[in-house]
């Protein structure tokens, strides 16, 4: 009787083991997980382990072929760096798309190089006109300052004191002249930058036209 009971228990346990194995195989659909640890050693398992997620893993089918690769989890610093890199890449792509739109609009607006050069020259002519106006104003303000200084010089030559109102006018006029000179310097610097930019823009236009052909 005891021997019979032992046989029954053994059979039940074997049946349960086979059932669990069959269920595991059915749940995994014949898939296994393969990964390499920090030492580079390969590991396999029928279930997804913490180490597999930590180091990254391959999903292997029942024929031993890798059907999917999953990268390892990133730490907070690596995730932040990855997000930053993704943002920079997206910004570069947006900038490239914007340049492409601008180039397309430019080619549509200026079908010939002469038309484009005329537009660039117009911008330079406007700056030249501003410079010319500032130069006229500067000469006028310098003459006014010269006149004030001459009056003060005449008084000093005559051994007479220079009135405070005249001294204040001279100081004020000197400030106006200095401001006009600074404005002229800025405008001339702007012209230089614009002139250099025009050369680059014209070269870019020619490259686009050549690519278009």
C-alpha positions in Angstrom: 0.0 0.0 0.0 2.8 2.4 1.0 4.7 1.5 -2.2 1.6 2.2 -4.3 1.1 5.6 -2.6 4.7 6.5 -3.3 4.3 5.7 -7.0 1.1 7.9 -7.2 2.9 10.8 -5.5 5.8 10.5 -7.9 3.5 10.4 -10.9 1.6 13.5 -9.7 4.8 15.4 -9.1 6.1 14.5 -12.5 2.8 15.5 -14.1 2.9 18.9 -12.3 6.5 19.5 -13.4 5.7 18.8 -17.0 2.6 21.0 -16.8 4.6 23.9 -15.4 7.3 23.4 -18.1 4.6 23.4 -20.8 3.0 26.5 -19.4 6.4 28.3 -19.2 7.2 27.3 -22.7 3.7 28.5 -23.8 4.1 31.8 -22.0 7.5 32.5 -23.5 6.5 31.3 -27.0 9.9 29.7 -27.2 11.7 33.0 -26.5 14.8 33.4 -24.3 16.8 36.3 -23.1 20.5 36.7 -23.6 22.7 39.4 -22.1 26.3 40.1 -21.1 27.3 41.1 -17.6 29.9 43.7 -16.6 32.7 41.1 -17.2 31.4 40.4 -20.7 30.2 37.0 -19.9 27.0 35.8 -21.7 23.9 34.7 -19.7 20.6 33.2 -20.8 17.3 32.9 -19.0 13.7 32.1 -19.7 12.5 35.2 -17.9 13.6 38.8 -17.9 15.9 39.4 -15.0 17.1 42.6 -13.3 20.6 42.1 -14.7 19.3 41.7 -18.2 17.5 45.0 -17.9 20.5 46.6 -16.3 23.0 45.6 -19.0 20.7 45.3 -22.0 19.6 42.1 -23.6 18.7 40.2 -26.8 15.5 38.4 -27.3 16.3 35.0 -28.8 13.8 32.6 -30.5 13.8 28.8 -30.2 16.2 28.6 -33.1 18.8 30.7 -31.3 18.3 33.7 -33.6 18.2 37.3 -32.1 14.9 38.8 -33.1 15.1 42.0 -30.9 17.8 44.0 -29.1 16.9 46.1 -26.1 19.5 48.7 -24.9 20.3 48.9 -21.2 18.5 51.3 -18.9 20.2 54.7 -18.6 21.0 56.3 -15.3 19.6 59.8 -14.5 22.7 61.6 -15.8 22.7 59.6 -19.0 19.0 60.2 -19.5 19.6 64.0 -19.0 22.5 63.9 -21.5 20.4 61.9 -24.0 17.5 64.4 -23.7 19.9 67.3 -24.2 21.4 65.7 -27.3 18.0 65.0 -28.7 16.9 68.6 -28.1 20.1 69.9 -29.8 19.5 67.5 -32.8 15.9 68.7 -33.1 17.0 72.3 -33.0 19.6 71.6 -35.7 16.9 69.9 -37.8 14.5 72.8 -37.4 17.3 75.3 -38.3 18.1 73.2 -41.4 14.4 73.2 -42.4 14.2 76.9 -41.9 17.2 77.5 -44.1 15.8 75.3 -46.8 12.5 77.3 -46.7 14.4 80.6 -46.9 16.6 79.4 -49.8 13.5 78.2 -51.7 11.7 81.5 -51.1 14.9 83.5 -52.2 15.2 81.5 -55.4 11.5 82.1 -56.2 11.7 85.8 -55.4 15.0 86.4 -57.4 15.1 84.2 -60.4 18.2 85.9 -61.8 21.5 86.9 -60.1 21.1 90.5 -61.3 17.8 90.8 -59.5 19.3 89.4 -56.3 22.4 91.7 -56.6 20.2 94.7 -57.0 18.4 93.9 -53.7 21.7 93.5 -51.9 23.0 96.7 -53.3 19.9 98.6 -52.2 20.6 97.6 -48.6 24.1 98.9 -49.0 22.9 102.1 -50.6 20.6 102.7 -47.7 23.5 102.5 -45.2 25.6 104.8 -47.4 22.7 107.3 -47.3 22.6 107.1 -43.5 26.4 107.6 -43.3 26.2 110.6 -45.6 23.5 112.2 -43.5 25.5 111.6 -40.3 28.6 113.1 -41.9 26.6 116.3 -42.8 25.3 116.5 -39.2 28.7 115.9 -37.8 30.2 118.7 -39.9 27.5 121.1 -38.8 28.0 120.2 -35.1 31.7 120.5 -35.4 31.3 124.0 -36.9 29.0 125.0 -34.0 31.7 123.8 -31.6 34.4 125.6 -33.4 32.4 128.8 -33.2 31.9 128.4 -29.4 35.5 127.7 -28.9 36.4 130.8 -31.0 34.2 133.0 -28.8 35.8 131.6 -25.7 39.3 132.1 -27.2 38.5 135.7 -28.1 37.4 136.4 -24.5 40.5 134.8 -23.1 42.7 136.8 -25.5 41.0 140.0 -24.3 41.7 139.0 -20.7 38.0 138.6 -20.0 36.4 135.7 -18.1 34.5 133.1 -20.1 30.9 133.1 -18.9 29.6 129.9 -17.4 26.8 129.7 -19.9 29.4 129.7 -22.7 31.5 127.0 -20.9 28.4 124.9 -20.4 27.5 125.3 -24.1 31.0 124.2 -25.1 30.7 121.1 -22.9 27.3 120.3 -24.3 28.4 120.8 -27.9 31.5 118.6 -27.4 29.2 115.8 -26.1 27.0 116.2 -29.2 30.0 116.0 -31.5 31.3 112.9 -29.7 27.8 111.3 -30.1 27.8 112.0 -33.8 31.2 110.6 -34.3 30.2 107.5 -32.4 27.2 107.1 -34.6 29.3 107.5 -37.7 31.7 104.8 -36.5 28.8 102.4 -35.9 27.3 103.1 -39.3 30.6 102.5 -41.0 31.2 99.3 -39.1 27.7 98.2 -40.1 28.5 98.9 -43.7 31.7 96.8 -43.5 29.8 93.9 -42.0 27.0 94.2 -44.6 29.5 94.4 -47.4 31.1 91.2 -46.3 27.8 89.5 -45.7 26.7 90.5 -49.3 29.7 88.6 -50.7 28.7 85.5 -48.7 25.0 85.8 -49.7 25.9 86.2 -53.3 28.1 83.1 -53.2 25.4 81.1 -51.5 22.9 82.2 -54.1 25.2 81.1 -56.9 25.7 77.7 -55.2 21.9 77.3 -54.9 21.4 78.2 -58.6 24.1 75.7 -59.6 22.5 72.9 -57.5 19.1 73.8 -59.0 20.5 73.3 -62.5 
